[in-house]
Amino acid sequence: MVNAIKGILISCDIPMAQFIVNLNESMPNAHKFIVYMLDDTHIYVQPNVGEMLTKRLQEFRDQNTYEKPL
């Protein structure tokens, strides 16, 4: 018998994958969202965390963006 789980497949570079893994590990056990790590650049997550991940990743990118001084 096959068990299927709905989710979102994330494809990213290794540093971004590590950020997602660290974010998952900082959550309490009841709120962990990673279903399966396929490899270093592909992560399968629960479908209900799509918006939260998008928001957190945008905040992370905004904090780590270089702006040339005027």
The first five atom37 places (N, CA, C, CB, O) and aatype in JSON, in Angstrom:
{
  "aatype": [12, 19, 2, 0, 9, 11, 7, 9, 10, 9, 15, 4, 3, 9, 14, 12, 0, 5, 13, 9, 19, 2, 10, 2, 6, 15, 12, 14, 2, 0, 8, 11, 13, 9, 19, 18, 12, 10, 3, 3, 16, 8, 9, 18, 19, 5, 14, 2, 19, 7, 6, 12, 10, 16, 11, 1, 10, 5, 6, 13, 1, 3, 5, 2, 16, 18, 6, 11, 14, 10],
  "atom_mask": [
    [1, 1, 1, 1, 1],
    [1, 1, 1, 1, 1],
    [1, 1, 1, 1, 1],
    [1, 1, 1, 1, 1],
    [1, 1, 1, 1, 1],
    [1, 1, 1, 1, 1],
    [1, 1, 1, 0, 1],
    [1, 1, 1, 1, 1],
    [1, 1, 1, 1, 1],
    [1, 1, 1, 1, 1],
    [1, 1, 1, 1, 1],
    [1, 1, 1, 1, 1],
    [1, 1, 1, 1, 1],
    [1, 1, 1, 1, 1],
    [1, 1, 1, 1, 1],
    [1, 1, 1, 1, 1],
    [1, 1, 1, 1, 1],
    [1, 1, 1, 1, 1],
    [1, 1, 1, 1, 1],
    [1, 1, 1, 1, 1],
    [1, 1, 1, 1, 1],
    [1, 1, 1, 1, 1],
    [1, 1, 1, 1, 1],
    [1, 1, 1, 1, 1],
    [1, 1, 1, 1, 1],
    [1, 1, 1, 1, 1],
    [1, 1, 1, 1, 1],
    [1, 1, 1, 1, 1],
    [1, 1, 1, 1, 1],
    [1, 1, 1, 1, 1],
    [1, 1, 1, 1, 1],
    [1, 1, 1, 1, 1],
    [1, 1, 1, 1, 1],
    [1, 1, 1, 1, 1],
    [1, 1, 1, 1, 1],
    [1, 1, 1, 1, 1],
    [1, 1, 1, 1, 1],
    [1, 1, 1, 1, 1],
    [1, 1, 1, 1, 1],
    [1, 1, 1, 1, 1],
    [1, 1, 1, 1, 1],
    [1, 1, 1, 1, 1],
    [1, 1, 1, 1, 1],
    [1, 1, 1, 1, 1],
    [1, 1, 1, 1, 1],
    [1, 1, 1, 1, 1],
    [1, 1, 1, 1, 1],
    [1, 1, 1, 1, 1],
    [1, 1, 1, 1, 1],
    [1, 1, 1, 0, 1],
    [1, 1, 1, 1, 1],
    [1, 1, 1, 1, 1],
    [1, 1, 1, 1, 1],
    [1, 1, 1, 1, 1],
    [1, 1, 1, 1, 1],
    [1, 1, 1, 1, 1],
    [1, 1, 1, 1, 1],
    [1, 1, 1, 1, 1],
    [1, 1, 1, 1, 1],
    [1, 1, 1, 1, 1],
    [1, 1, 1, 1, 1],
    [1, 1, 1, 1, 1],
    [1, 1, 1, 1, 1],
    [1, 1, 1, 1, 1],
    [1, 1, 1, 1, 1],
    [1, 1, 1, 1, 1],
    [1, 1, 1, 1, 1],
    [1, 1, 1, 1, 1],
    [1, 1, 1, 1, 1],
    [1, 1, 1, 1, 1]
  ],
  "atom_positions": [
    [[0.84, -1.17, 0.0], [0.0, 0.0, 0.0], [0.88, 1.24, 0.0], [-0.95, 0.0, 1.2], [1.92, 1.26, 0.66]],
    [[0.48, 2.25, -0.74], [1.23, 3.49, -0.86], [0.59, 4.54, 0.03], [1.27, 3.96, -2.34], [-0.64, 4.7, 0.04]],
    [[1.41, 5.25, 0.77], [0.94, 6.38, 1.58], [1.37, 7.66, 0.89], [1.51, 6.32, 3.04], [2.55, 7.86, 0.62]],
    [[0.4, 8.52, 0.59], [0.7, 9.79, -0.07], [0.47, 10.93, 0.91], [-0.17, 9.97, -1.34], [-0.48, 10.92, 1.69]],
    [[1.36, 11.91, 0.84], [1.26, 13.08, 1.7], [1.32, 14.32, 0.81], [2.4, 13.1, 2.78], [2.25, 14.48, 0.02]],
    [[0.33, 15.21, 0.94], [0.37, 16.47, 0.21], [1.48, 17.33, 0.77], [-0.98, 17.2, 0.29], [1.78, 17.29, 1.96]],
    [[2.08, 18.12, -0.11], [3.15, 18.98, 0.34], [3.63, 19.9, -0.76], [0.0, 0.0, 0.0], [3.07, 19.94, -1.86]],
    [[4.68, 20.62, -0.46], [5.31, 21.55, -1.4], [6.75, 21.12, -1.58], [5.22, 23.03, -0.88], [7.46, 20.87, -0.6]],
    [[7.19, 21.02, -2.82], [8.58, 20.69, -3.12], [9.35, 22.0, -3.3], [8.69, 19.79, -4.4], [9.02, 22.81, -4.17]],
    [[10.37, 22.19, -2.49], [11.2, 23.39, -2.58], [12.52, 23.01, -3.2], [11.41, 24.04, -1.17], [13.19, 22.08, -2.76]],
    [[12.89, 23.74, -4.24], [14.18, 23.56, -4.89], [14.97, 24.85, -4.69], [14.02, 23.22, -6.42], [14.53, 25.92, -5.1]],
    [[16.14, 24.75, -4.06], [16.9, 25.95, -3.73], [18.39, 25.61, -3.67], [16.43, 26.56, -2.39], [18.78, 24.45, -3.83]],
    [[19.21, 26.63, -3.45], [20.64, 26.37, -3.29], [20.91, 25.9, -1.86], [21.47, 27.64, -3.62], [20.04, 25.95, -1.0]],
    [[22.12, 25.44, -1.62], [22.46, 24.83, -0.34], [22.35, 25.81, 0.84], [23.87, 24.27, -0.39], [21.81, 25.43, 1.88]],
    [[22.83, 27.06, 0.72], [22.67, 27.98, 1.87], [21.2, 28.23, 2.23], [23.35, 29.3, 1.55], [20.86, 28.31, 3.41]],
    [[20.34, 28.37, 1.23], [18.92, 28.6, 1.51], [18.3, 27.35, 2.13], [18.17, 29.0, 0.22], [17.44, 27.45, 3.01]],
    [[18.71, 26.17, 1.68], [18.21, 24.93, 2.27], [18.62, 24.84, 3.73], [18.73, 23.69, 1.49], [17.83, 24.41, 4.57]],
    [[19.84, 25.24, 4.06], [20.29, 25.23, 5.45], [19.49, 26.22, 6.29], [21.77, 25.56, 5.53], [19.2, 25.94, 7.46]],
    [[19.13, 27.36, 5.72], [18.28, 28.32, 6.43], [16.93, 27.69, 6.74], [18.1, 29.61, 5.61], [16.41, 27.85, 7.85]],
    [[16.34, 26.99, 5.78], [15.04, 26.34, 5.99], [15.15, 25.24, 7.04], [14.52, 25.76, 4.66], [14.26, 25.11, 7.89]],
    [[16.22, 24.45, 7.0], [16.42, 23.39, 7.99], [16.57, 23.99, 9.38], [17.66, 22.53, 7.63], [15.98, 23.49, 10.34]],
    [[17.34, 25.06, 9.51], [17.51, 25.71, 10.82], [16.21, 26.33, 11.31], [18.59, 26.79, 10.73], [15.92, 26.29, 12.51]],
    [[15.42, 26.89, 10.41], [14.11, 27.42, 10.77], [13.21, 26.3, 11.29], [13.45, 28.13, 9.57], [12.52, 26.47, 12.29]],
    [[13.23, 25.16, 10.61], [12.44, 24.01, 11.03], [12.88, 23.52, 12.41], [12.55, 22.87, 10.01], [12.04, 23.2, 13.25]],
    [[14.18, 23.45, 12.64], [14.69, 22.96, 13.92], [14.41, 23.91, 15.07], [16.18, 22.72, 13.81], [14.38, 23.49, 16.23]],
    [[14.2, 25.2, 14.78], [13.9, 26.17, 15.83], [12.43, 26.11, 16.27], [14.24, 27.56, 15.36], [12.06, 26.71, 17.28]],
    [[11.61, 25.4, 15.51], [10.19, 25.28, 15.84], [9.97, 24.19, 16.89], [9.37, 24.98, 14.57], [10.77, 23.26, 16.98]],
    [[8.9, 24.3, 17.68], [8.55, 23.2, 18.57], [8.17, 21.96, 17.75], [7.39, 23.6, 19.52], [7.79, 22.08, 16.59]],
    [[8.27, 20.78, 18.35], [8.0, 19.54, 17.62], [6.63, 19.53, 16.94], [8.09, 18.36, 18.56], [6.5, 18.98, 15.85]],
    [[5.63, 20.11, 17.54], [4.29, 20.11, 16.97], [4.18, 20.98, 15.72], [3.28, 20.58, 18.0], [3.24, 20.83, 14.94]],
    [[5.14, 21.88, 15.5], [5.08, 22.81, 14.38], [6.17, 22.58, 13.34], [5.17, 24.22, 14.88], [6.32, 23.39, 12.42]],
    [[6.93, 21.52, 13.45], [7.96, 21.24, 12.45], [7.28, 20.93, 11.12], [8.88, 20.04, 12.89], [6.25, 20.26, 11.08]],
    [[7.85, 21.42, 10.03], [7.17, 21.38, 8.75], [7.89, 20.58, 7.67], [6.97, 22.75, 8.26], [7.28, 20.3, 6.64]],
    [[9.14, 20.21, 7.85], [9.84, 19.42, 6.83], [9.34, 17.98, 6.89], [11.39, 19.48, 7.04], [9.4, 17.33, 7.92]],
    [[8.84, 17.5, 5.74], [8.38, 16.13, 5.64], [9.55, 15.23, 5.29], [7.26, 15.99, 4.58], [9.74, 14.18, 5.9]],
    [[10.37, 15.66, 4.29], [11.47, 14.82, 3.85], [12.52, 15.68, 3.15], [10.97, 13.7, 2.91], [12.19, 16.56, 2.35]],
    [[13.8, 15.42, 3.46], [14.91, 16.05, 2.75], [15.29, 15.1, 1.6], [16.15, 16.32, 3.72], [15.84, 14.03, 1.84]],
    [[15.01, 15.5, 0.38], [15.32, 14.64, -0.77], [16.82, 14.61, -1.05], [14.57, 15.11, -2.01], [17.39, 13.55, -1.27]],
    [[17.45, 15.77, -1.05], [18.9, 15.9, -1.17], [19.28, 17.28, -0.63], [19.38, 15.72, -2.67], [18.48, 17.92, 0.05]],
    [[20.49, 17.74, -0.93], [20.96, 19.0, -0.37], [20.19, 20.22, -0.88], [22.41, 19.17, -0.68], [20.21, 21.27, -0.24]],
    [[19.53, 20.1, -2.01], [18.86, 21.27, -2.61], [17.37, 21.08, -2.84], [19.52, 21.59, -3.92], [16.73, 21.94, -3.44]],
    [[16.79, 19.99, -2.37], [15.36, 19.74, -2.54], [14.76, 19.3, -1.21], [15.11, 18.66, -3.63], [15.22, 18.35, -0.58]],
    [[13.72, 20.03, -0.8], [13.06, 19.77, 0.49], [11.57, 19.66, 0.25], [13.38, 20.9, 1.53], [10.98, 20.48, -0.46]],
    [[10.96, 18.64, 0.84], [9.51, 18.44, 0.75], [8.91, 18.87, 2.08], [9.14, 16.95, 0.41], [9.26, 18.31, 3.12]],
    [[8.01, 19.88, 2.06], [7.45, 20.44, 3.28], [5.92, 20.33, 3.28], [7.87, 21.92, 3.45], [5.31, 20.07, 2.25]],
    [[5.33, 20.52, 4.45], [3.87, 20.49, 4.57], [3.27, 21.65, 3.79], [3.45, 20.55, 6.06], [3.88, 22.72, 3.7]],
    [[2.07, 21.45, 3.22], [1.49, 22.48, 2.36], [1.03, 23.74, 3.09], [0.33, 21.91, 1.63], [0.89, 24.79, 2.47]],
    [[0.8, 23.66, 4.39], [0.27, 24.82, 5.11], [1.34, 25.84, 5.5], [-0.44, 24.35, 6.35], [1.0, 26.86, 6.09]],
    [[2.6, 25.61, 5.2], [3.66, 26.53, 5.59], [4.18, 27.37, 4.42], [4.81, 25.76, 6.2], [5.17, 28.08, 4.57]],
    [[3.54, 27.29, 3.28], [4.01, 28.01, 2.1], [4.12, 29.5, 2.31], [0.0, 0.0, 0.0], [5.15, 30.1, 1.98]],
    [[3.08, 30.12, 2.85], [3.09, 31.57, 3.06], [4.1, 31.98, 4.13], [1.69, 32.06, 3.46], [4.8, 32.98, 3.98]],
    [[4.18, 31.2, 5.21], [5.13, 31.52, 6.28], [6.56, 31.44, 5.76], [4.93, 30.55, 7.47], [7.39, 32.3, 6.08]],
    [[6.86, 30.41, 4.98], [8.22, 30.27, 4.43], [8.54, 31.41, 3.47], [8.37, 28.93, 3.7], [9.65, 31.95, 3.5]],
    [[7.59, 31.78, 2.64], [7.8, 32.89, 1.71], [8.13, 34.17, 2.47], [6.56, 33.09, 0.82], [9.04, 34.91, 2.09]],
    [[7.39, 34.43, 3.54], [7.61, 35.63, 4.35], [8.98, 35.59, 5.02], [6.5, 35.77, 5.41], [9.72, 36.57, 4.96]],
    [[9.33, 34.47, 5.65], [10.61, 34.36, 6.35], [11.79, 34.44, 5.39], [10.68, 33.05, 7.13], [12.81, 35.06, 5.71]],
    [[11.66, 33.83, 4.21], [12.74, 33.88, 3.22], [12.92, 35.29, 2.69], [12.47, 32.91, 2.07], [14.05, 35.72, 2.44]],
    [[11.82, 36.01, 2.5], [11.91, 37.4, 2.03], [12.6, 38.27, 3.08], [10.49, 37.97, 1.71], [13.44, 39.1, 2.73]],
    [[12.26, 38.07, 4.35], [12.92, 38.82, 5.42], [14.42, 38.51, 5.46], [12.27, 38.49, 6.78], [15.24, 39.41, 5.63]],
    [[14.77, 37.23, 5.3], [16.17, 36.81, 5.3], [16.92, 37.46, 4.14], [16.28, 35.29, 5.21], [18.04, 37.94, 4.33]],
    [[16.34, 37.46, 2.96], [16.99, 38.08, 1.8], [17.13, 39.58, 1.98], [16.2, 37.78, 0.53], [18.15, 40.15, 1.6]],
    [[16.1, 40.23, 2.56], [16.18, 41.67, 2.78], [17.3, 42.03, 3.75], [14.86, 42.2, 3.3], [17.96, 43.06, 3.58]],
    [[17.52, 41.2, 4.76], [18.58, 41.45, 5.73], [19.96, 41.24, 5.13], [18.41, 40.56, 6.95], [20.93, 41.84, 5.6]],
    [[20.07, 40.41, 4.12], [21.37, 40.05, 3.55], [21.59, 40.61, 2.15], [21.51, 38.56, 3.51], [22.34, 40.03, 1.36]],
    [[20.94, 41.71, 1.84], [21.08, 42.34, 0.54], [21.98, 43.56, 0.67], [19.7, 42.75, -0.03], [21.8, 44.4, 1.55]],
    [[22.95, 43.63, -0.2], [23.88, 44.77, -0.2], [23.31, 45.88, -1.05], [25.29, 44.35, -0.72], [22.88, 45.67, -2.18]],
    [[23.3, 47.08, -0.47], [22.89, 48.27, -1.22], [24.09, 49.21, -1.3], [21.66, 48.98, -0.56], [24.69, 49.57, -0.29]],
    [[24.41, 49.6, -2.49], [25.54, 50.49, -2.7], [25.26, 51.85, -2.08], [25.85, 50.63, -4.2], [24.2, 52.43, -2.31]],
    [[26.2, 52.36, -1.3], [25.99, 53.7, -0.7], [25.91, 54.77, -1.77], [27.13, 54.05, 0.29], [26.54, 54.67, -2.82]],
    [[25.14, 55.79, -1.49], [25.0, 56.9, -2.45], [26.12, 57.87, -2.38], [23.71, 57.63, -2.23], [26.15, 58.85, -3.12]]
  ]
}
